[in-house]
Amino acid sequence: MNISQKGENSKIKFSINELLRNGKNQQVFFLNNPNEALFLEPADWREMYNFSENAVLFCLSDEIYDPNDYIYTPYVNNNNLVSETNTFNQ
């Protein structure tokens, strides 16, 4: 087996939808490329869904986990929210 064949057989294949809301805007991201990442701000409420088979979500933080830092109730939907969908590499 040569390197190109080995690489072809070992590609990571996955997809995840992620909804982000910050109280003013809302945005849905379709993630399916291991070279892409999302940077979340502290005010971002997120919902992850539609995980494909074998999908893994990897999260990094620059702070130690503190449950008091988290928002446990999503922002209320209202007419002022802007909805936009971003799709990466479809």
C-alpha positions as CSV (number, residue, x, y, z in Angstrom):
1,M,0.0,0.0,0.0
2,N,1.4,3.4,-0.8
3,I,1.0,6.6,1.3
4,S,-1.8,8.1,-0.8
5,Q,-3.9,5.0,-0.5
6,K,-3.3,4.8,3.2
7,G,-4.3,8.4,3.6
8,E,-7.3,8.0,1.5
9,N,-8.6,5.1,3.7
10,S,-7.9,7.0,7.0
11,K,-9.7,10.3,6.3
12,I,-11.8,11.5,9.2
13,K,-15.4,11.7,8.1
14,F,-18.0,13.3,10.4
15,S,-20.6,16.0,10.7
16,I,-22.0,18.0,13.5
17,N,-24.5,20.9,13.6
18,E,-23.9,23.6,16.2
19,L,-26.4,26.4,17.1
20,L,-24.8,29.5,18.7
21,R,-26.9,32.2,20.4
22,N,-25.7,35.2,22.3
23,G,-29.0,37.0,23.1
24,K,-28.8,39.2,20.0
25,N,-27.9,36.9,17.2
26,Q,-28.2,33.2,16.4
27,Q,-26.1,31.2,14.0
28,V,-26.1,27.6,12.9
29,F,-22.8,26.0,11.8
30,F,-22.4,22.7,9.9
31,L,-19.1,21.2,10.8
32,N,-17.6,18.5,8.6
33,N,-13.9,19.4,8.2
34,P,-11.3,18.5,10.9
35,N,-9.3,21.6,9.8
36,E,-12.1,24.0,10.9
37,A,-12.9,25.1,14.5
38,L,-15.3,27.4,16.3
39,F,-14.1,30.0,18.8
40,L,-16.9,30.7,21.3
41,E,-17.3,33.8,23.3
42,P,-18.3,33.6,27.0
43,A,-21.8,34.8,26.3
44,D,-22.4,32.1,23.6
45,W,-25.1,29.6,24.3
46,R,-24.5,26.5,22.2
47,E,-26.5,23.4,21.2
48,M,-24.8,20.6,19.4
49,Y,-27.0,18.1,17.4
50,N,-27.1,15.8,14.4
51,F,-23.9,14.0,15.2
52,S,-22.9,11.6,12.5
53,E,-21.7,8.1,13.3
54,N,-18.2,8.2,14.8
55,A,-18.3,12.0,15.3
56,V,-16.2,13.4,18.2
57,L,-16.4,16.9,19.5
58,F,-13.2,18.2,21.1
59,C,-13.2,21.2,23.3
60,L,-10.4,23.3,24.7
61,S,-10.4,26.0,27.4
62,D,-8.0,28.4,28.9
63,E,-9.7,28.2,32.2
64,I,-10.4,25.5,34.8
65,Y,-14.0,24.3,34.8
66,D,-16.2,26.4,37.1
67,P,-19.9,25.5,36.9
68,N,-20.8,29.1,38.0
69,D,-19.3,30.4,34.8
70,Y,-21.9,28.6,32.6
71,I,-25.3,29.7,31.3
72,Y,-27.7,26.8,31.9
73,T,-30.8,28.4,30.3
74,P,-30.8,29.3,26.6
75,Y,-31.6,32.8,25.6
76,V,-35.3,33.4,25.0
77,N,-36.1,33.5,21.3
78,N,-37.5,36.8,20.2
79,N,-38.1,38.7,17.0
80,N,-34.8,40.6,17.3
81,L,-32.7,37.5,16.8
82,V,-31.0,37.3,13.4
83,S,-30.8,33.7,12.1
84,E,-28.0,32.8,9.7
85,T,-26.6,29.4,8.6
86,N,-22.9,28.8,7.8
87,T,-21.8,25.7,6.0
88,F,-18.2,24.7,5.8
89,N,-17.0,22.5,2.9
90,Q,-20.2,21.0,1.8
